[in-house]
Amino acid sequence: MAVSTNSVPTTDELPVVVIGAGPVGLAAAAHLVERGLEPLVLEAGPSAGTAVRGWAHVRLFSPWSEVTDPAAEKLLSPTGWTRPDGSAYPTGGDWAEQYLQPLADALGGKVRYGATVTGVARAGRDRVVDSGRDEQPFTVHVARADGREERISARAVIDASGTWSTPGPMGADGLPALGEKSAADRISYRVPDLRDPAVRARYAGKRTAVVGSGASAFTALASLADLAEDEPGTHAVWILRRGITGSTFGGGEADQLPARGALGLRAKAAVEAGHASTATGFRTQAVERDGDRLVLVDEHGRRIDPVDEVIVLTGFRPDLSFLSELRLGLDERLQAPTALAPLIDPNVHSCGTVYPHGVNELSHPEPGIHLAGMKSYGRAPTFLALTGYEQVRSITAALAGDHEAAERVELTLPETGVCGGAGLFDEPDTARNSEGGGCCAAPATLRIGTGAPASTGGC
């Protein structure tokens, strides 16, 4: 009987699997290529930046100069790619079409679409087993769009899958309000694209509750106010868990992110013009049906007048379900890496006061697994694209064995002005935390600002 002479690849010869072909995932792949390592990017959607395309109509708070990665630009340069005007502010759609997709195309076969990661583990070891654990490669379980299942061996895994797929619920306790799921036909968890005739018809002439207090909520309020100018009867009811203070609408003209400051002023103008009314100190506990309309009820039994639609913009959270067989070290509050959490606590920090950080703060008890990008921030809404690019630069340097470069985290973030409680990201906003604390998102800071574009798009 013939014996195969093909050798089994060693762990070091295996690819580094990157989960997610968004801004940070593709930047990670570019840095890996630059380091001579083999990346394999697994994207659940049909194209690069699938999550970003979900808020294609939202404009970022950050200009082009702050939402492209240096290693990615080097990879793009030989392809004839033209760098957009650095002073212009892209929409999510611009970002995806003019940067993310060309970058993915430049990576070629290193990016696979329609590949949903359903689990990550150590080969032959569940999370309980110690013996031989660190010597085993990772095994990544993948569900393909055609129904096939696949197992991929990897030397390391960088999870840059973001948080866009897991928006926060309406319930003030972090869980869905009573009746929220059964009223799903009248509830949206995204900033509406009123350029779409079908979406426009859904809100035109209707009374809509907007739940949330960050940049995404500002965007929704401003958009509905514009619609009210053309469609009489259109009105927004802004549901706030706290009262209105001087910082409710952000920094205005004092904000060092001018686009974000202007957005807050537009939301304020919507209220002052009567296109939006407010319900403050309202922590939603239940959603009830009133014929074809909905009534929100708070923890004290207070009820708002019936509305036709509800837009819930209470932030985003990480999906950790497919990492359950790995040993992660996560902060019990933020669900961010333990060492990173104190640096990004939204009760203390804004986007521009987060200390530079890298592989040391992003490591876990399980060597070789790193959460990067918006997902690394857990429930904190203060993420910037620049931060994510620096994260993967440091992580990939460590994977390449260049520990000096990995620990030399050099990133000076711009101070983002008045921020004490509103947030931003460059992934769709997710505007601040449901309590309104912290800058923010999913996504907005919107500079990558991902929790979101100019109303959700990064700081």
LODRENMI-806314 format. One record per residue (C-alpha): residue in one letter; x negated, y, z negated. Coordinates in pm, whole numbers, padded with zeros to 5 digits, always signed. Example, Ala and Ser with C-alpha at 12.3 -4.5 7.8 and 13.67 -1.06 7.14 Angstrom:
2
A-01230-00450-00780/S-01367-00106-00714/
! end
This chain:
459
M+00000+00000+00000/A-00138+00337+00096/V-00203+00582-00182/S-00146+00950-00114/T-00454+01165-00153/N-00252+01485-00179/S-00336+01649-00508/V-00073+01795-00734/P-00123+02171-00753/T-00256+02302-01082/T-00058+02561-01272/D-00293+02836-01153/E-00218+02745-00792/L+00156+02788-00837/P+00336+03113-00749/V+00451+03375-00994/V+00829+03375-00967/V+00988+03720-00975/I+01361+03729-01042/G+01531+04012-00856/A+01446+04203-00538/G+01522+04543-00683/P+01279+04833-00733/V+01081+04677-01016/G+01091+04319-00887/L+00958+04421-00546/A+00695+04643-00709/A+00585+04341-00915/A+00547+04139-00595/A+00341+04418-00436/H+00108+04430-00738/L+00071+04052-00735/V-00027+04060-00369/E-00277+04337-00442/R-00425+04115-00715/G-00455+03815-00484/L-00175+03623-00658/E+00115+03457-00480/P+00460+03597-00563/L+00794+03437-00489/V+01084+03679-00528/L+01426+03521-00583/E+01719+03751-00503/A+02077+03639-00565/G+02218+03882-00310/P+02192+03885+00069/S+01944+04172+00091/A+01690+04373-00103/G+01831+04602-00369/T+02169+04432-00386/A+02246+04593-00722/V+02127+04935-00601/R+02359+04904-00301/G+02642+04865-00551/W+02605+05235-00629/A+02491+05344-00283/H+02707+05658-00300/V+02540+05792-00616/R+02245+06029-00594/L+01943+05979-00818/F+01829+06241-01063/S+01472+06176-00958/P+01312+06276-00628/W+01149+06034-00386/S+00805+06113-00530/E+00907+05943-00856/V+01089+05634-00731/T+00827+05464-00514/D+00544+05248-00645/P+00177+05303-00540/A+00102+04935-00471/A+00423+04908-00272/E+00326+05209-00062/K-00009+05045+00017/L+00173+04734+00135/L+00411+04941+00346/S+00151+05166+00505/P+00033+04922+00778/T+00393+04858+00885/G+00442+05213+01013/W+00666+05304+00721/T+00713+05677+00677/R+00728+05805+00323/P+01042+06014+00266/D+01014+06378+00165/G+00892+06359-00193/S+01101+06655-00305/A+01432+06514-00176/Y+01674+06323-00397/P+01783+05989-00249/T+02115+05817-00301/G+02118+05454-00401/G+02187+05370-00038/D+01889+05576+00077/W+01666+05405-00175/A+01772+05060-00060/E+01756+05124+00315/Q+01452+05350+00338/Y+01229+05188+00075/L+01346+04863-00082/Q+01444+04677+00234/P+01129+04780+00426/L+00923+04667+00126/A+01097+04331+00113/D+01049+04294+00489/A+00677+04364+00446/L+00661+04083+00188/G+00820+03851+00442/G+00867+03491+00329/K+00766+03583-00025/V+01127+03701-00073/R+01420+03458-00068/Y+01779+03579-00055/G+02090+03398-00171/A+01886+03239-00451/T+02053+03267-00791/V+01840+03167-01088/T+02051+02954-01322/G+01781+02849-01568/V+01414+02878-01660/A+01228+02632-01884/R+00893+02467-01941/A+00867+02156-01724/G+00986+01859-01928/R+01018+02062-02248/D+01328+02218-02400/R+01283+02505-02643/V+01246+02273-02944/V+00944+02075-02819/D+00595+02194-02919/S+00378+01915-02781/G+00193+02016-02465/R+00424+02307-02411/D+00177+02577-02310/E+00006+02347-02058/Q+00327+02288-01864/P+00431+02511-01572/F+00767+02680-01571/T+01050+02517-01381/V+01298+02760-01230/H+01644+02625-01149/V+01799+02789-00844/A+02144+02772-00686/R+02132+02854-00315/A+02406+03034-00125/D+02469+02721+00085/G+02549+02518-00226/R+02213+02342-00256/E+02021+02326-00582/E+01646+02374-00603/R+01371+02344-00863/I+01067+02569-00828/S+00747+02531-01030/A+00581+02856-01137/R+00269+02963-01325/A+00455+03260-01473/V+00794+03430-01447/I+00872+03802-01430/D+01243+03861-01487/A+01334+04192-01322/S+01698+04102-01264/G+01826+04419-01428/T+02156+04462-01611/W+02393+04572-01333/S+02582+04242-01336/T+02678+04272-01703/P+02852+04603-01777/G+02967+04681-02127/P+03335+04625-02211/M+03590+04882-02323/G+03623+04755-02679/A+03448+04977-02933/D+03306+04673-03114/G+03107+04566-02808/L+03358+04298-02712/P+03652+04327-02470/A+03950+04508-02616/L+04263+04305-02679/G+04439+04283-02340/E+04137+04414-02145/K+04083+04093-01951/S+04448+04052-01858/A+04455+04411-01729/A+04151+04355-01505/D+04348+04448-01192/R+04366+04808-01318/I+04017+04836-01468/S+03688+04913-01292/Y+03340+04910-01445/R+03174+05111-01169/V+03166+05474-01061/P+03423+05486-00777/D+03312+05564-00424/L+03586+05804-00321/R+03453+05817+00035/D+03608+05473+00084/P+03973+05523+00193/A+04093+05223-00007/V+03916+05340-00323/R+04035+05695-00269/A+04395+05576-00240/R+04359+05385-00567/Y+04294+05706-00763/A+04461+05981-00555/G+04755+06135-00734/K+04703+05899-01026/R+04625+05939-01394/T+04294+05767-01476/A+04125+05704-01810/V+03743+05736-01801/V+03580+05558-02096/G+03216+05649-02165/S+02998+05946-02249/G+02692+05940-02025/A+02586+06033-01676/S+02809+05774-01509/A+03111+05916-01689/F+03007+06266-01580/T+02992+06146-01221/A+03334+05987-01238/L+03490+06298-01395/A+03333+06527-01136/S+03443+06301-00850/L+03800+06280-00977/A+03806+06659-01021/D+03703+06699-00657/L+03978+06457-00558/A+04231+06658-00761/E+04159+06961-00545/D+04296+06772-00244/E+04540+06533-00407/P+04786+06696-00651/G+04867+06484-00951/T+04518+06343-00983/H+04409+06369-01346/A+04143+06214-01566/V+04169+06138-01937/W+03820+06125-02084/I+03798+05876-02372/L+03518+05966-02613/R+03424+05764-02920/R+03284+06077-03079/G+03386+06439-03086/I+03277+06708-02840/T+02966+06895-02950/G+02717+07129-02789/S+02528+06834-02641/T+02826+06641-02506/F+02770+06766-02151/G+02393+06729-02162/G+02133+07000-02133/G+02287+07205-01854/E+02044+07461-01717/A+01794+07371-01994/D+01765+07014-01870/Q+01427+06948-01710/L+01604+06712-01472/P+01799+06982-01286/A+02024+06738-01100/R+02131+06577-01426/G+02192+06910-01592/A+02406+07020-01299/L+02609+06701-01322/G+02693+06766-01685/L+02805+07116-01596/R+03033+06974-01325/A+03194+06744-01582/K+03239+07038-01817/A+03397+07240-01537/A+03640+06953-01468/V+03761+06972-01828/E+03779+07350-01832/A+03974+07355-01505/G+04232+07115-01645/H+04147+06830-01407/A+04044+06625-01711/S+04174+06616-02065/T+03993+06456-02358/A+04073+06204-02629/T+03797+06231-02891/G+03712+05998-03177/F+03896+05729-02985/R+03755+05379-03030/T+03957+05148-02808/Q+04091+04836-02972/A+04368+04725-02735/V+04508+04768-02385/E+04884+04733-02348/R+05109+04717-02043/D+05378+04981-01997/G+05549+04867-01679/D+05293+04917-01404/R+05076+05138-01623/L+04835+05088-01911/V+04825+05231-02261/L+04501+05240-02462/V+04528+05197-02839/D+04251+05286-03083/E+04152+05131-03416/H+04391+05361-03607/G+04688+05284-03385/R+04661+05609-03190/R+04786+05570-02833/I+04716+05770-02520/D+04990+05843-02271/P+05017+05574-01999/V+04754+05577-01723/D+04751+05416-01380/E+04383+05314-01380/V+04090+05282-01620/I+03721+05331-01539/V+03495+05183-01809/L+03140+05322-01812/T+03002+05213-02148/G+02657+05100-02042/F+02507+04763-01951/R+02344+04472-02128/P+02100+04197-02028/D+02212+03851-01919/L+01991+03619-02123/S+02192+03302-02064/F+01956+03148-01808/L+01657+03203-02037/S+01806+03005-02326/E+01539+02728-02314/L+01253+02975-02352/R+01118+03117-02675/L+01185+03488-02649/G+01105+03744-02916/L+01391+03996-02900/D+01499+04278-03126/E+01825+04191-03298/R+01985+04525-03209/L+01861+04622-02864/Q+01787+04274-02722/A+01457+04416-02600/P+01113+04261-02667/T+01035+04296-03037/A+00725+04512-02992/L+00894+04737-02738/A+01218+04803-02926/P+01085+05068-03170/L+00941+05262-02878/I+01272+05286-02689/D+01526+05310-02970/P+01789+05551-02828/N+01849+05689-03175/V+01495+05828-03163/H+01374+05849-02805/S+01478+06004-02478/C+01344+05895-02139/G+01050+06129-02164/T+00945+06047-02519/V+00900+05673-02473/Y+00535+05584-02528/P+00350+05423-02236/H+00361+05048-02271/G+00260+04734-02087/V+00197+04364-02122/N+00130+04374-02498/E+00474+04517-02573/L+00642+04296-02312/S+00504+03960-02423/H+00699+03686-02601/P+00621+03382-02816/E+00652+03188-02488/P+00337+03279-02290/G+00389+03361-01925/I+00745+03498-01937/H+00799+03872-01911/L+01115+04080-01891/A+01047+04391-01684/G+01240+04690-01561/M+01581+04776-01695/K+01623+04427-01839/S+01326+04480-02067/Y+01512+04766-02233/G+01799+04541-02337/R+02080+04773-02439/A+01867+05087-02458/P+01968+05330-02183/T+01653+05537-02149/F+01477+05360-01863/L+01281+05533-01588/A+01163+05381-01261/L+00814+05508-01328/T+00815+05311-01651/G+00908+04991-01470/Y+00633+05034-01213/E+00377+05078-01489/Q+00512+04773-01669/V+00454+04542-01373/R+00113+04693-01300/S+00006+04595-01651/I+00174+04253-01642/T+00018+04155-01309/A-00326+04273-01422/A-00296+04040-01721/L-00185+03750-01502/A-00491+03810-01283/G-00717+03796-01589/D-00804+04167-01581/H-00723+04233-01945/E-00902+04565-01957/A-00675+04703-01684/A-00371+04541-01841/E-00427+04721-02170/R-00522+05051-02009/V-00166+05174-01980/E-00189+05526-01841/L+00145+05682-01772/T+00247+06037-01852/L+00622+06072-01831/P+00781+06411-01776/E+00968+06542-02077/T+01328+06512-01974/G+01457+06815-02149/V+01766+06821-02364/C+01849+06460-02421/G+01940+06383-02777/G+02211+06144-02690/A+02278+06116-02329/G+02089+05888-02116/L+01948+05832-01784/F+01806+05569-01569/D+01722+05530-01214/E+01939+05237-01180/P+02285+05325-01195/D+02359+05498-01494/T+02481+05338-01746/A+02496+05634-01913/R+02442+05627-02266/N+02513+05368-02511/S+02874+05310-02584/E+02837+05519-02893/G+02688+05798-02693/G+02356+05775-02863/G+02038+05786-02673/C+01943+05912-02339/C+02025+05723-02060/A+02175+05459-01627/A+02283+05036-01484/P+02333+05087-01355/A+02133+05615-01520/T+01865+05797-01638/L+01857+05819-01308/R+01512+05873-01255/I+01499+05516-01205/G+01539+05680-01371/T+01915+05080-01517/G+02190+05120-01656/A+02218+05462-01279/P+02264+05705-01029/A+02323+06061-01031/S+02548+05948-01215/T+02384+05645-01228/G+02053+05662-01107/G+01761+05700-01322/C+01611+05982-01508/
! end
